[in-house]
């Protein structure tokens, strides 16, 4: 079910809605084509499911296409993804050939005329080779932190990004040495989606029952993330085992998969091995569209953790803050902008620090309530869909030259 702009008036600051309407008046008919590599799973797909209909409502000709690839392509792009995050990877000629061949097979996606083509992340970047002589402007929107990218990956992808007219990164500290205009725009959650809306008592009870999660009992510590080594689920298990030496508590690791992430199954096996059959650790492998399940789990949790080693932004943290939950997070990437230490959450870098902050929140529920309330307001002001739409319209006004 889609929502209209009016539906967001109950959660957004009124001046944001008014600004959206004014900006939209100058962008009537402006055509925007979004391209990414998966329809389901991951933050980009979630954003586009909600953003594109709202762009259409305010008068833009907005569309969304998905690049299709085979297993070799997604194996290659996962390695590129890890390399952009600074992980050592072995980039082979076969990977580069698969990447470029997939772009060629998908070149029909950019065959039409558009005012703006938006390439989301690195998977569709090869399409820049088929930009041609059209009047379209091109924008690369990088949703991860590439500031520590390893040279073999960056030097392969950077010329493709440079073929665009501009690049967008979530944060200024992610800027790279590209010969194009660079803009900075963090992402957002949809507060009305199944993953973030209020749930009924019946929904709450039914989901927990189906997942085998006790609605009562000791404090629940939760991390929601794809099963990805960069999310450090094994490190969180180690922290939990330290906490449970002195506290009665439970850990839930809930993760889905994305169509463009072939490493998930291997990481899930590693996580299960680290848990080693501990009855107080639940590992839930959810489907990519398990949005209501994630919503309920976040509401059931007493403490939410995001122990990422690298993070482009961390929308699962945004979701937890929106639900008023106390959050313990690594101050990396976008997490440092959301979890303001001692204000909207608590920071922790190591396994030991993570354990200590969890222990602190278990022992001081009032601290958790205060952090949760301030965290929710921080998200409302900065990281919900209407704010994101306003920021997009401001950017499109600049790019299009339609500003008054």
N, C-alpha and C positions, 0 to 999 in steps of 0.2 A: 504494500500500500504506500503510495507516494503522499507527500505532504506539501501543502502550499505555503507561501510566505506568511500568510495570516496565522497559520498554525503555530509559528515560532514566536508569536508575540507574547506568549505566556512564559517564555524562558529567556528571551533576548532583551537587552536594553532597548527602549523604544527608539532612541536616536539612531541605532544601528539599522533598524527596519526602515526608518525614514530616509537614511542615506542610501540604502540599497535602491529604493524607488527612484530617487533623484538621479543616481548614476545610471540606472537602467534606461532612463528616458533618452539619454544620449547614445545608447548602444543598440538601439532597435535594429534588428536584422543582421547584426554583426555575427559572422559565422565562425565558430570555433570547433575544431575537430580534436578530441582527446584520443590518444592512442596509448595503450599499455599492453601487458602480456598475459593478463588473466582476468576473467570475469568474476571469479570468486576466490576469496582467501587473500589476506594481506590488507594493509591500510589503504593503499591506493584504490583498489577495487571498491572498498567500502565507501570511500569518499566520493568516487565517481557515481556510484549508485544514487547518492543523494544530491550531489552538486549539479549534475547535468540537468535533471528536471527543473531545479530552481533557476538555473541559467535560462532555460527555455521560458519559464513563467515570466521572467522580467523582460523578455523580448529578444534574447539572443537566439540565433540559429545554432544551437549547441548539439553536438553528436559525439558518440563514443564508439570507437572500433577497437577490437582486440587482435593483436598479432598472434598468429598460430605458429607453433614450432614443435619439433619432434624431441625425443629424449636427448639426443646429442646436443641440440641447441640449448635446452634447459640445463643440462650438465655444464655446458660452457658458461652460460650466464650466471649460474650459481657460483662458479669459480671467479668470474669477474666481480660479482657481488662481494664475495669474501675479500678479493684483492682491493676493491675500492674501500673496504673497511680497514685495510692495512694488514690483512692476514697474508702470510706467504703462500703463494700459489704457483703452480707450474702452468704457464700459458703455452699451449701447443699450437702448431700450425693447423691441426685438425679443428681445434676450438674456433680459431679465427675464420676458417673456411666455412664451418657450420653456421657461425654467426652471420656472415655476409650472405651466404646462400639462402638463409631463412628470410633475410630482409628482401632479397630479390624475389622470392616466392610470394611475399606479401606486398609487393610494390603497388598493387591495385588499391591498397588502402589510402594512398595519397594521390590517386590519379585525378580526383576532382579538384574544383576550385574552392578554396576556403580563405577567409581573411586571416585565420591563424591556425596553425597545426601545433598541437602541444604533445611532445614526446615525453611520456612519463617514465623515469628511470632509464637504465642503460639497455634493457632488452630490445626496444624498438629503434635504438639510435642508428642502426644500419640503414634505416629508411632515408636518412639524409642524402644518400647517394642518388636517390630518385626524386630529389626536390625539383629538378628541371627548371624551366623558365617561367613557371607560374608566378602570379603576383602575391602568392601566399607568404606570410611571414611565419617563421618557425621559432618555437620556444622549447628549450630542454628544461624539464622540471625534475631535478634530482632530489629524491625523497630520502636519501641516506647521506651520511657524513663522508665525503670523499677526501677530506683534508689530509688523511694519512694513507692515501691510495699508494699501492706499490707501483713502481715505474712500469713494469711490463703491461699492466692493465691500463694505467692512466694514459700511457703513450699510444696505446691502441685505440682507446675510446675518445681521447681529447680532440683529435681532428674532426671526428663526427659531431661532437658537441659544438666545436668552433664553426661548423657549417650552418648552425642555427643563427638567428638574429639576436637572441638573448638567452640567458640561463636564469633559472630560479632555484635558489637553495632555501632550506628551511631557516637557516640562521646566518648572520654575517660571518661568523668564524668558519663557515664551510666554503667560503669563496675560494676559487682556484684561478690559476693563471690562464685564463681564456680570453681571447681577443674579441669578446662580445660584451654587451651590457649585462650586468648581473643584478638581479633583484632578490629580495629576501622575504619569504612568506611561509610561516609555519602552518601546518595542517590543522585539522579540527575533527571533532566527533559530531555526529548527528544526535542531538539529545532526544529526538523523538523516535529513533530507530528501535527495532526490537532489542538491540544490544544495550540501549541506554534508557529507554522509557521506564516509567513506573510499571511494576508488575502487580497483578492481583495476588491475594493470598493463595487462591487455588493454583495459579500458575507456579508460584513459589514452591508450594508443597509438592506439586506433581513433578516438577523438574528435579528437585532434590531426591525424591523417591526414585525416579527413573535412573538417576546417576549413582544411587547408593550412598548419598551423603546425608549424615545425621543432621537434622535441623537444630538440635540442641547439643549440649556437651561442651567439652573444652574448647578454648580459642582455636580458630581456624586461621592458618597462614596460607595465603594463596599467591601463586604466580600464574598469570595467563600470558602465554606466548607461544609462537610456533616453536617446535622442538628444533632449536638452532643453537649451536655451540656458542654463538655470540650473545645469547640470552643467559648463558651460564646456569642452566638448571642443575647441573651436578654440584656447582658451588653452593647453590641454595640448599641442596640436600645436606651438604656438609655443615652449613650454618644451622640448619634445623636440628641436626643431631647434637650440636653444642647446646642449643636452647633446651631441648627436652631432657637434658641431664638434671635440670633444676625446675623445669616448668612442665605442667601437663598441657599438651597442645597437639595439634594435628597439622599436617602439611598437605596441600592439594596443588599438584602441578597439572594445569589444564592447558592443552594446546591443540590447535588444529593444524592442518596442512594447507599449503597453497599449490595450485596447479603448476606454478613455475619454480617450485623448490623440491629438487629430487633427493636432498640429504635428510629430510625429516625422519624417515624410517630408521636410518642408521643412528641418528641422535636419540630417537626414542628408545632404541635398544640400550644405548649407553646409560640413559636415565634410569631405566628399569634395573640395570645391573647395579647402579650406584645405590638405589633404594634397597636392594638386597632383601626384598620380602618384608620390610618393616611394616607392620600392620597400621602404623600411624601415618603412613605416607600413601596417598592416593594419586595415581597417575592416570589422567583421563585424556585419551586420544579422541578428540572431538572432530566432527566433520567440519569442512570449511564454512558451512552456513549455520553453525550451532550458536546463533546470536542470542537467542533467549536463554540458552543454557549458560553462556558466559555471563550474561546480565545477572541471572539468579545467583551464580557462584560468587560474583563480586559483591552482591548484597548479603550473602551468607557469611562472607569472610569477616573476620575481626581485624586482620592486618593484611595488607596487600604489599607484595614485594616485587620490585623490578630490578633484578641483579644483572643488568646487561653489561657486557664488556665494551660494546660499542652500540650506539643507538642514534639513528637518524633523528627521531623525535620521541617515539614511544607512546603511541596512542592508547595502548592498554593502560598506561599510567593515567592518561587523561580520563579514560572511562572510570577508573577507580576513584579518582578525585571527584568526578562529577557525582558519584554516589556517596560522597562524604566519608570515604574510608581513609584511615591513616595509612600513609605510604612510606615504605623504606625503599630508597632507590640509589643506585650508583649515580653520582653526579657527572654523567657523561652525556655529551650531545644535548638533545632537547630535554632530557630528563632534568638537567640542571636548571632549566628555565621554568619547569613546572613544579618540581619539588624544591622549594626554597627552604633551606635547612632551618628547622625550628619554627618555620612560619606556615608552610603548607605541607610539610612532611619532614622526614629525617633522611639524611644522607649517610651512606656507608660505602666504602670502597672494597674492603677485604671481607673474607668469610667471617673473621672474628668480629669486625665492626658490624656486619649485618646481623650476626647473632646477638650482639649487645643491644642494638637498636630494637630488635624484635622483643627481646627480654624487657626492655624499658617500657615498651608500649603495652605489653601484657600486664606489667605491674602498675601502670598508670593509665587507666581507661579514660580519665578526664582529659589528659593530654591528647589522646587519640581523637576524642570528640572535637576538641578545639582545632586541631590540625585538619581534620576532615571537613569541618565547616568552612574554614578559610580556604582550603583547597578547592572546594566546590565553587566558591565565589571567584577564585582566580581563574578557573576554567570558564565560568560564565562570561567573564569580562574579555577573555582572550582567545579561547580555543573551542568555541562551538560553531556550528555550521553557518548561522547568519553572519558572524564576524568574518568567517572565511570567505563567504560569498561577497561581502562588502570589499574585502581586500582584493579579491579577484577582479571585481568591477573597477576598482581604482587602477589596478595594473593594466587592464584592457583599455581603460581610458587613456593611459599614457601611451601604450603601444599603438593604438588606433589613431591617435591624434584628434580624437573627438571631444576632448575636454573643452569647456567654454573658456 
